[in-house]
Amino acid sequence: MSTGLIFDIKRFSIHDGPGIRTTVFLKGCPLHCPWCHNPESQDSKPDVMLRPSRCIGCQACIDVCPEHAITADESGSVITDRALCVRCGTCTDTCYAEARERIGEEHTVAEVMKTVESDLDFYDESGGGVTLSGGEPLMQQGFVVELLQACRKREIRTAVDTSGAVSWKVFEKVLPYTNLFLYDIKHMNESVHRDATGVSNRRILENLRRLSATGQDIVLRFAVIPGFNDSDEHIRQTGEFAASLPHRHPLSILPYHAAAADKYKRLGQSYTLGETDPPGDERMAEISSILEGYGLEVKTGG
C-alpha cells in the first residue's frame, strides 16, 4: 500500500463540492500562483511553519537542530536560517509550545479511510463525500488512485480538485473512480499564465477539453484576481472558451482574498499581492453577467 504526503484533512467541509465532505489536502503542485491560499501545499516535501507569537524563548529548538539552522539574536529572539533548514522536523517535535509546526506527514490509505469513514452518515444525508485537493493531488497519482478505489468500495462519492497541469494519462487512471472534477481556470493567454504561475496553460486547457468530451461531471472554478484576469476582455475570453467545450459545465467564480497572507510570512515567503483589494460585490455581479451571456450557469463562491 502506497502512502501520500498530506498536510491537512478537513472534516465537515462545505466548499469543496456538494454536501458535507471530508477534504484531503495533498502536498505538491506544479504551479506557483502568487495568490495561492494554500502556499504550504506547493512544495512536494514537508515544510516547517513558524508562529513566533507562540514562542516562549526556551531555545530547545536551537539545541536539537542537527543543521545548526536555528540561532538567537542579542535579545534572545529565535532566528531560523531557511537556507540551512532541511525540514527534518526535529525542532517541531521538540517545541511543546507549538511555535513550530511540521507541514506534511505520510499517511497510508487505511489511515485516511479511518477518518473518512467516521462521517459516512453525513455524506449519505447531505449528498457529500470525499474531495482530494492540494496543491495538485494528481501529482501523487499512485496514492490518489488507491484512495479513490477505497472510497468507491465503500460507496463514497469522490471529487478531485485539480489545476489540470498533469499528463492526460493520469486523468485516465482516476476517471473510473471519480464522480466530480473541480477544475481551475486561471488565464486564457499562455504567456500571461506562464509568467504568473510558472507553467503554460496549453496542457491545462487541452486536458479540460478531453475531460469534458468524456461526459464527466465537472465544475469549472475561476478565481477572480484583480489586475490579472478580471478585465472585461479576459472575462469574455474565458466565457467563450467555457462555452466551446464539448459539454456545458457550471462555473464558480471565486473572489480573490488575502486570508492566506500570514501563511506566507510563517513559511518565510513574501506575499506579493498585499496591496491588492478583493473585487467588490458589484464587480462580481458584472463578471457573472458577462459569463451568463455565453449560456453558462454561473455561481459566485465555492
RALINDA-V491843 format. One line per field, one symbol per residue. phi: phi as a letter, one per 30 degrees, with the letter a starting at -180 (. if undefined). burial: I if it has 24 or more other ideal C-beta (glycine too) atoms within 12 Angstrom, else O. A space follows every 10 residues. Layout:
phi = ???
burial = ???
This chain:
phi = .dbbdccabc dhdbcbkdid bcccccdjad cbddcedbdd ddddcecccc bedcdcidid dddcddchdc bbdddjddbc dddcdchdjd dddddddhdb bdcjbdbddd dddddeddce dddddciclc ccbahcdddc dddddddddd dddchcdbbb cbdicbdddd dddcedccda cccdccaddd ddddddcibd cddedddddd ddddiddbcd bbddceicbc deeddddddd dddddebdbd bcccdebcdc eddeddcicc cdcecdcddd dddddddedd dddcicdcbc jd
burial = OOOIIIIIII IOIOIIIIII IIIIIIIIII IIIIIIIIII IIIIOIIIII OOOOIOOOOO IIOOIOOOII OOOOOOOIII OOOOIOIOII IIOIIOOOII IIIIIOIOIO OIIOIIIOII OOIOOOOIII IIIIIIIIII IOIIIIIIII IOOIOIIIII IIIIIIOOOI IOOIIOIIII IIIIIIIIOO OOIOOIIOII IOIIIOIIII IIOOOIIIII IIIIIIOIII OOOIIIIIIO IIIOIOOOII IIIIIIOIOI IOIIOIIIOO IOIOOOOOIO OOOIOOIIOI IOOIOIOIOI OI
